[in-house]
Amino acid sequence: MPEAWSWLLIASVAFAVLLYGFSKTAMPVAGVLAGPVLAVILGPTVATGFMVPLLILGDLFGLFYFRQHADWRLIRRLVPGVLLGFLITAVLFKFVDTHTLGRVIGVLILASVVLEVWRQRSEQGSDDLEPMKNKSAVVFFGTLAGMTTMAANAGGTAMTLYLVKMRVSMLAFMGTATWFFFIINVIKVPIVGSLGFITRESLVADLWFAPMIVVGAFVGIFTFRRMNERVEEENLAENLLLVVRGFGEKSLYMIEAYISHMG
Protein backbone atom coordinates (compact mmCIF):
# COMPACT_ATOMS: atom_id res chain seq x y z
CA MET A 1 0.00 0.00 0.00
CA PRO A 2 1.17 3.61 -0.51
CA GLU A 3 3.53 4.89 2.16
CA ALA A 4 1.91 8.33 2.04
CA TRP A 5 -1.75 9.09 1.33
CA SER A 6 -2.36 12.48 -0.26
CA TRP A 7 -5.83 13.99 -0.24
CA LEU A 8 -6.05 13.47 -4.00
CA LEU A 9 -5.12 9.80 -3.65
CA ILE A 10 -7.63 9.28 -0.86
CA ALA A 11 -10.39 10.99 -2.86
CA SER A 12 -9.62 8.97 -6.01
CA VAL A 13 -9.62 5.64 -4.21
CA ALA A 14 -12.75 6.57 -2.25
CA PHE A 15 -14.62 7.47 -5.43
CA ALA A 16 -13.65 4.19 -7.11
CA VAL A 17 -14.74 2.20 -4.04
CA LEU A 18 -18.03 4.12 -3.94
CA LEU A 19 -18.62 3.20 -7.58
CA TYR A 20 -18.16 -0.44 -6.67
CA GLY A 21 -20.67 -0.13 -3.85
CA PHE A 22 -23.17 1.53 -6.19
CA SER A 23 -22.67 -1.18 -8.78
CA LYS A 24 -23.54 -3.91 -6.28
CA THR A 25 -27.06 -2.60 -5.58
CA ALA A 26 -28.05 -0.63 -8.67
CA MET A 27 -26.14 -1.21 -11.90
CA PRO A 28 -23.23 -3.69 -12.18
CA VAL A 29 -21.73 -1.89 -15.16
CA ALA A 30 -21.06 1.17 -12.99
CA GLY A 31 -18.05 -0.61 -11.52
CA VAL A 32 -16.41 -1.42 -14.84
CA LEU A 33 -13.99 1.52 -14.68
CA ALA A 34 -13.27 1.26 -10.96
CA GLY A 35 -10.94 -1.74 -11.21
CA PRO A 36 -8.60 -0.28 -13.85
CA VAL A 37 -8.68 3.11 -12.05
CA LEU A 38 -7.55 1.56 -8.79
CA ALA A 39 -4.91 -0.50 -10.60
CA VAL A 40 -3.42 2.63 -12.16
CA ILE A 41 -3.54 4.54 -8.86
CA LEU A 42 -2.28 1.81 -6.52
CA GLY A 43 -0.58 -0.62 -8.87
CA PRO A 44 -2.27 -3.81 -10.03
CA THR A 45 -1.07 -6.28 -7.39
CA VAL A 46 -1.79 -3.87 -4.53
CA ALA A 47 -5.16 -2.98 -6.05
CA THR A 48 -6.11 -6.64 -6.40
CA GLY A 49 -5.37 -7.42 -2.76
CA PHE A 50 -7.12 -4.23 -1.70
CA MET A 51 -10.22 -4.78 -3.85
CA VAL A 52 -11.22 -8.38 -3.24
CA PRO A 53 -12.39 -8.00 0.41
CA LEU A 54 -14.24 -4.80 -0.47
CA LEU A 55 -15.90 -6.43 -3.47
CA ILE A 56 -17.15 -9.25 -1.26
CA LEU A 57 -18.46 -6.72 1.27
CA GLY A 58 -20.36 -5.01 -1.55
CA ASP A 59 -21.65 -8.37 -2.75
CA LEU A 60 -23.03 -9.06 0.73
CA PHE A 61 -25.08 -5.87 0.57
CA GLY A 62 -26.38 -6.93 -2.82
CA LEU A 63 -27.24 -10.39 -1.51
CA PHE A 64 -29.10 -8.91 1.45
CA TYR A 65 -31.49 -7.14 -0.92
CA PHE A 66 -31.57 -9.40 -3.98
CA ARG A 67 -30.49 -12.92 -2.92
CA GLN A 68 -33.94 -14.46 -3.41
CA HIS A 69 -34.31 -13.18 -6.96
CA ALA A 70 -31.45 -15.06 -8.67
CA ASP A 71 -32.12 -17.17 -11.73
CA TRP A 72 -29.69 -20.05 -11.17
CA ARG A 73 -30.46 -21.53 -14.56
CA LEU A 74 -28.92 -18.44 -16.20
CA ILE A 75 -25.83 -18.67 -14.00
CA ARG A 76 -25.36 -22.37 -14.82
CA ARG A 77 -25.58 -21.61 -18.54
CA LEU A 78 -22.69 -19.16 -18.17
CA VAL A 79 -20.32 -21.58 -16.43
CA PRO A 80 -18.82 -23.27 -19.55
CA GLY A 81 -18.15 -19.91 -21.20
CA VAL A 82 -16.66 -18.41 -18.03
CA LEU A 83 -14.29 -21.37 -17.62
CA LEU A 84 -13.33 -21.03 -21.29
CA GLY A 85 -12.69 -17.32 -20.71
CA PHE A 86 -10.41 -18.10 -17.78
CA LEU A 87 -8.48 -20.59 -19.93
CA ILE A 88 -8.17 -18.26 -22.93
CA THR A 89 -6.95 -15.40 -20.74
CA ALA A 90 -4.35 -17.63 -19.08
CA VAL A 91 -3.09 -18.74 -22.50
CA LEU A 92 -3.01 -15.16 -23.77
CA PHE A 93 -1.06 -14.05 -20.71
CA LYS A 94 1.53 -16.71 -21.54
CA PHE A 95 1.85 -16.28 -25.30
CA VAL A 96 0.58 -12.77 -26.22
CA ASP A 97 2.06 -9.43 -25.20
CA THR A 98 0.00 -7.58 -22.62
CA HIS A 99 -0.67 -4.58 -24.88
CA THR A 100 -2.36 -6.87 -27.41
CA LEU A 101 -4.33 -8.63 -24.68
CA GLY A 102 -5.64 -5.31 -23.38
CA ARG A 103 -6.74 -4.34 -26.89
CA VAL A 104 -8.44 -7.70 -27.47
CA ILE A 105 -10.49 -7.39 -24.29
CA GLY A 106 -11.37 -3.75 -24.98
CA VAL A 107 -12.49 -4.56 -28.54
CA LEU A 108 -14.59 -7.49 -27.30
CA ILE A 109 -16.38 -5.27 -24.78
CA LEU A 110 -17.00 -2.55 -27.36
CA ALA A 111 -18.17 -5.07 -29.98
CA SER A 112 -20.66 -6.65 -27.58
CA VAL A 113 -22.16 -3.24 -26.77
CA VAL A 114 -22.36 -2.22 -30.44
CA LEU A 115 -24.03 -5.51 -31.36
CA GLU A 116 -26.64 -5.03 -28.65
CA VAL A 117 -27.41 -1.47 -29.81
CA TRP A 118 -27.75 -2.75 -33.39
CA ARG A 119 -30.07 -5.52 -32.22
CA GLN A 120 -32.28 -3.10 -30.31
CA ARG A 121 -32.57 -0.74 -33.27
CA SER A 122 -33.33 -3.58 -35.69
CA GLU A 123 -36.13 -4.75 -33.39
CA GLN A 124 -37.77 -1.35 -32.89
CA GLY A 125 -41.52 -1.67 -33.29
CA SER A 126 -41.38 -5.42 -32.77
CA ASP A 127 -43.35 -7.11 -30.01
CA ASP A 128 -40.88 -10.00 -29.85
CA LEU A 129 -39.58 -10.07 -26.28
CA GLU A 130 -38.30 -13.63 -26.34
CA PRO A 131 -35.09 -14.28 -24.40
CA MET A 132 -31.91 -15.14 -26.26
CA LYS A 133 -31.82 -18.83 -27.22
CA ASN A 134 -28.63 -18.96 -29.28
CA LYS A 135 -26.26 -21.23 -27.35
CA SER A 136 -23.23 -19.79 -29.14
CA ALA A 137 -24.20 -16.31 -27.97
CA VAL A 138 -24.49 -17.54 -24.38
CA VAL A 139 -21.02 -19.06 -24.61
CA PHE A 140 -19.72 -15.79 -26.07
CA PHE A 141 -21.03 -13.70 -23.17
CA GLY A 142 -19.77 -16.26 -20.65
CA THR A 143 -16.35 -16.23 -22.27
CA LEU A 144 -16.31 -12.43 -22.38
CA ALA A 145 -17.30 -12.27 -18.69
CA GLY A 146 -14.59 -14.78 -17.79
CA MET A 147 -11.89 -12.95 -19.76
CA THR A 148 -12.73 -9.46 -18.52
CA THR A 149 -13.18 -10.59 -14.92
CA MET A 150 -9.90 -12.50 -14.84
CA ALA A 151 -7.84 -9.92 -16.70
CA ALA A 152 -9.25 -6.60 -15.51
CA ASN A 153 -12.00 -7.09 -12.91
CA ALA A 154 -14.35 -5.62 -15.51
CA GLY A 155 -16.96 -8.32 -16.05
CA GLY A 156 -19.93 -6.04 -15.42
CA THR A 157 -20.47 -5.10 -19.06
CA ALA A 158 -20.64 -8.68 -20.33
CA MET A 159 -22.93 -9.78 -17.49
CA THR A 160 -25.20 -6.78 -17.99
CA LEU A 161 -25.63 -7.38 -21.71
CA TYR A 162 -26.20 -11.11 -21.16
CA LEU A 163 -28.98 -10.53 -18.65
CA VAL A 164 -30.60 -7.83 -20.78
CA LYS A 165 -30.67 -10.21 -23.74
CA MET A 166 -32.23 -12.90 -21.52
CA ARG A 167 -35.13 -10.48 -20.87
CA VAL A 168 -35.05 -10.86 -17.10
CA SER A 169 -36.86 -8.52 -14.73
CA MET A 170 -34.79 -5.92 -12.91
CA LEU A 171 -35.01 -7.88 -9.64
CA ALA A 172 -33.87 -11.08 -11.37
CA PHE A 173 -31.15 -9.03 -13.08
CA MET A 174 -29.73 -7.82 -9.77
CA GLY A 175 -30.15 -11.14 -7.95
CA THR A 176 -28.46 -13.14 -10.70
CA ALA A 177 -25.60 -10.67 -11.16
CA THR A 178 -25.03 -10.40 -7.41
CA TRP A 179 -24.75 -14.15 -6.86
CA PHE A 180 -22.55 -14.55 -9.95
CA PHE A 181 -19.98 -11.96 -8.85
CA PHE A 182 -20.11 -13.05 -5.19
CA ILE A 183 -19.14 -16.60 -6.21
CA ILE A 184 -16.40 -15.32 -8.55
CA ASN A 185 -14.94 -13.00 -5.88
CA VAL A 186 -14.94 -15.71 -3.19
CA ILE A 187 -13.07 -17.99 -5.60
CA LYS A 188 -10.47 -15.24 -6.03
CA VAL A 189 -9.66 -15.05 -2.29
CA PRO A 190 -7.40 -18.13 -1.98
CA ILE A 191 -5.74 -17.29 -5.30
CA VAL A 192 -5.00 -13.68 -4.36
CA GLY A 193 -4.05 -14.69 -0.82
CA SER A 194 -1.60 -17.35 -1.99
CA LEU A 195 0.10 -14.76 -4.17
CA GLY A 196 0.64 -12.52 -1.14
CA PHE A 197 -1.54 -9.68 -2.46
CA ILE A 198 -3.75 -9.56 0.66
CA THR A 199 -1.61 -8.16 3.46
CA ARG A 200 -2.09 -6.66 6.89
CA GLU A 201 -1.68 -3.20 5.36
CA SER A 202 -4.27 -3.85 2.66
CA LEU A 203 -6.77 -5.13 5.24
CA VAL A 204 -6.24 -2.01 7.36
CA ALA A 205 -6.87 0.12 4.27
CA ASP A 206 -10.00 -1.93 3.58
CA LEU A 207 -11.30 -0.96 7.02
CA TRP A 208 -10.72 2.72 6.29
CA PHE A 209 -12.47 2.63 2.92
CA ALA A 210 -15.24 0.15 3.78
CA PRO A 211 -17.65 3.01 4.64
CA MET A 212 -17.51 4.12 0.99
CA ILE A 213 -18.76 0.69 -0.11
CA VAL A 214 -21.62 1.08 2.37
CA VAL A 215 -22.45 4.60 1.15
CA GLY A 216 -22.33 3.47 -2.48
CA ALA A 217 -24.56 0.49 -1.71
CA PHE A 218 -27.21 2.65 -0.04
CA VAL A 219 -27.07 5.21 -2.85
CA GLY A 220 -27.56 2.28 -5.23
CA ILE A 221 -30.61 1.04 -3.32
CA PHE A 222 -32.11 4.54 -3.36
CA THR A 223 -31.48 4.77 -7.11
CA PHE A 224 -32.71 1.26 -7.90
CA ARG A 225 -36.06 1.85 -6.22
CA ARG A 226 -36.65 4.81 -8.53
CA MET A 227 -35.68 3.14 -11.78
CA ASN A 228 -38.26 2.64 -14.50
CA GLU A 229 -37.81 -0.98 -15.58
CA ARG A 230 -39.03 -0.55 -19.15
CA VAL A 231 -36.95 2.55 -19.83
CA GLU A 232 -33.91 0.97 -18.15
CA GLU A 233 -34.03 -2.17 -20.26
CA GLU A 234 -34.62 -0.29 -23.52
CA ASN A 235 -31.84 2.24 -23.00
CA LEU A 236 -29.23 0.23 -21.14
CA ALA A 237 -27.10 -0.81 -24.10
CA GLU A 238 -27.18 2.66 -25.66
CA ASN A 239 -26.10 4.16 -22.33
CA LEU A 240 -23.26 1.65 -22.20
CA LEU A 241 -22.22 2.68 -25.68
CA LEU A 242 -22.17 6.33 -24.63
CA VAL A 243 -19.93 5.43 -21.68
CA VAL A 244 -17.57 3.49 -23.93
CA ARG A 245 -17.57 6.26 -26.53
CA GLY A 246 -17.07 8.99 -23.94
CA PHE A 247 -14.37 7.23 -21.95
CA GLY A 248 -13.25 4.66 -24.51
CA GLU A 249 -9.64 5.67 -25.04
CA LYS A 250 -9.05 6.35 -21.35
CA SER A 251 -10.72 3.14 -20.19
CA LEU A 252 -8.84 1.04 -22.74
CA TYR A 253 -5.61 2.71 -21.66
CA MET A 254 -6.36 1.88 -18.02
CA ILE A 255 -7.22 -1.73 -18.83
CA GLU A 256 -4.02 -2.05 -20.84
CA ALA A 257 -2.00 -0.49 -18.03
CA TYR A 258 -3.60 -2.85 -15.53
CA ILE A 259 -2.89 -5.94 -17.63
CA SER A 260 0.61 -4.75 -18.53
CA HIS A 261 1.53 -4.40 -14.87
CA MET A 262 0.07 -7.82 -14.10
CA GLY A 263 2.20 -9.28 -16.85
Buried (B, 14 or more C-beta within 10 A) or exposed (E): BBEEEEEEEEEBBBEBBBBBBBBBBBBBBBBBBBBBBBBBBBBBBBBBBBBBBBBBBBBBBBBEBBBEBBBEEBBEBBEBBBEBBBBBBEEBBEEBEBEEBBBBBBEBBBEBBBBBBEBBEEEEEEEEEEEBEEEEBBBBBBBBBBBBBBBBBBBBBBBBBBBBBBBBEBBBBBBBBBBBBBBBBEEBBEEBEEEEBBBEBBEEBBEEBBEBBBBBBBBBBEBBEEEEEEEBBEEBBBBBBEBBEEBBEEBBBBBBBBBBBBB
